[in-house]
Every structure is written in C-alpha cells, then in structure tokens.
Amino acid sequence: MLDLLLVTPEIKDVWQNRQTTPLENCSVSVVSREGLIKLKTLSGRTQDKADIEKLMEIEDES
C-alpha cells in the first residue's frame, strides 16, 4: 500500500522529520513512528485509533 501525503502547516513537522529509504530501484520517504501516530490521531478514524493502540503497545514492550 502507498499513501500520499499533502503537507499542510499542521503536519509540516511530520514531513520535515521523514526518512528516505531505498526500495528496489528507487527511494521512498517514510514518516517516523511518532509522525505516523500524529497523522493517525489527526484523522481520527476507527482503524487509525486501533493502529495507534498497537503502535503504543509496541513502544511499551521495548
């Protein structure tokens, strides 16, 4: 799955803190774990809330 991100002032920090990683013959930008949580919090969809819970559980385990 590929998500596109429209960078608005509200999420500018998420974009500025992205990482670039190689993928096959190109590179892709990937938001940080914290950035992903912020994006999912802003969207507020049911699945995003569940995803945030899982992301937080992973953090608690480490």
C-alpha positions as CSV (number, residue, x, y, z in Angstrom):
1,M,0.0,0.0,0.0
2,L,1.2,3.5,-0.8
3,D,-0.2,6.6,0.9
4,L,0.3,10.1,-0.5
5,L,0.6,13.0,1.9
6,L,-0.5,16.6,1.3
7,V,1.8,18.6,3.5
8,T,-0.1,21.3,5.4
9,P,1.1,23.6,8.1
10,E,-0.5,21.2,10.7
11,I,1.7,18.3,9.6
12,K,4.8,20.1,8.3
13,D,6.9,18.8,11.2
14,V,6.0,15.2,10.3
15,W,7.2,15.8,6.7
16,Q,10.4,17.6,7.8
17,N,11.3,14.6,10.1
18,R,10.7,11.9,7.4
19,Q,13.4,9.4,6.5
20,T,14.4,8.3,3.0
21,T,14.9,4.6,2.5
22,P,15.9,2.6,-0.6
23,L,13.2,0.4,-2.2
24,E,14.2,-1.7,-5.2
25,N,15.5,0.8,-7.8
26,C,14.4,4.0,-6.1
27,S,14.0,5.6,-2.8
28,V,10.8,6.4,-0.8
29,S,10.1,8.9,2.0
30,V,8.8,7.3,5.2
31,V,7.4,9.2,8.2
32,S,8.7,8.4,11.7
33,R,6.7,6.3,14.1
34,E,5.8,9.4,16.1
35,G,4.8,11.1,12.8
36,L,2.6,8.2,11.9
37,I,0.9,8.4,15.3
38,K,0.3,12.1,14.8
39,L,-1.2,11.6,11.3
40,K,-3.5,8.8,12.6
41,T,-4.5,10.9,15.6
42,L,-5.5,13.8,13.3
43,S,-7.5,11.5,11.0
44,G,-9.4,10.0,14.0
45,R,-10.9,7.1,12.0
46,T,-11.7,3.9,13.9
47,Q,-9.0,1.9,12.3
48,D,-6.4,4.6,12.9
49,K,-7.3,4.6,16.6
50,A,-6.8,0.8,16.7
51,D,-3.5,1.3,14.9
52,I,-2.3,3.9,17.4
53,E,-3.1,1.4,20.3
54,K,-0.9,-1.2,18.6
55,L,1.9,1.3,18.0
56,M,1.7,2.3,21.6
57,E,1.8,-1.4,22.8
58,I,5.0,-1.9,20.7
59,E,6.6,1.1,22.4
60,D,5.6,-0.2,25.8
61,E,7.3,-3.6,25.0
62,S,10.6,-2.1,24.1
